[in-house]
Amino acid sequence: MIGIIDYNAGNITSVERALKKLNIDYILSKNPEDLQKCDKLIFPGVGDAAYAMEELKKSGFDSFIKEKTAAKIPLLGICLGSQIIFQLSEEGNTPCLGLINGSIKHFYTIDASLKKQLKVPHMGWNNLEYHSECPILKNIPQNADFYFVHSYVICPEDKSVIKASADYGIKVPAVIQKENIFACQFHPEKSGQVGLTILENFCNL
């Protein structure tokens, strides 16, 4: 059974709609106890890192996520959920879950010259370049387009966890995998058939 983590900071409706389209059973809950028996977890998110971490702590989902990933339950972070699995977000200087070593930085922190070249947030469709095999990218063609909305960039310490990237003035890590932890900076649930394929691949792991 798939569990969707609802912590008042997620793009829940579109994720639900995508799973329904795929005929995948799921449980959506604000209570970690309801998701205890789920064998995979989807961790969506939109908005502010500090608010998201506050809500995770209030609900107990912060410790729940750490426990489940340590027990090798597959987790898929989406958008903000792909960022706060790392150690620290520059957004509000926020300590995050620390599932993977690395930080989250604003585009302009990484390269101040981008202010003259790029609009931030990075919003819209962008194609991916794949760097190494990843099970959630199965049957996804090289250069497929996905829908992005973000102002901050994943900066992992270990670059080998980056399985695909997008080009938006800089190389933007777009698909992350470390063992049972997966993350998409883009919104697979808003990315048409290729996005549905990614969700289906994850749910079928």
RAFENDA-V795830 format. One line per field, one symbol per residue. phi: phi as a letter, one per 40 degrees, with the letter a starting at -180 (. if undefined). psi: psi as a letter, one per 30 degrees, with the letter a starting at -180 (. if undefined). burial: 1 if it has 9 or more other ideal C-beta (glycine too) atoms within 8 Angstrom, else 0. A space follows every 50 residues. Layout:
phi: ???
psi: ???
burial: ???
This chain:
phi: .cbbcbbgbbcccccdccccccfbcabbacbddcbdcccabbbcibhccc cccccccdcgcccccccccccgccbbcbfdcccccccabccgfccbcgcb cibbbcdcccacccdcbbcbccbhcacbbcbacacccdgccdgccbcbaa bbbcbccccccccabbbbgbcbdbbbabfcbbabccbccbbgcccccccc dcccd
psi: kkkkjjggglieeeeeeeeeefhkklkklfjeefgegkflkkilklbkee eeeeeeeefgfeeeeeeeefggkkkjkkceffegfaekkfjghjkafgfk kllkkkefeejfffefekkkljkakklkkkelkkffgkgkkkgkklkkjl flkkikejfffjfllljieljjkekkkjcgklkkeljefggaeeeeeeee eefg.
burial: 11111110111101111110010101101001001001011111110011 11101100101101110110001111111111111111111001011011 01111111010001000101010001111100011110010001111111 01111101001111111101011111100011111111101001111111 11100
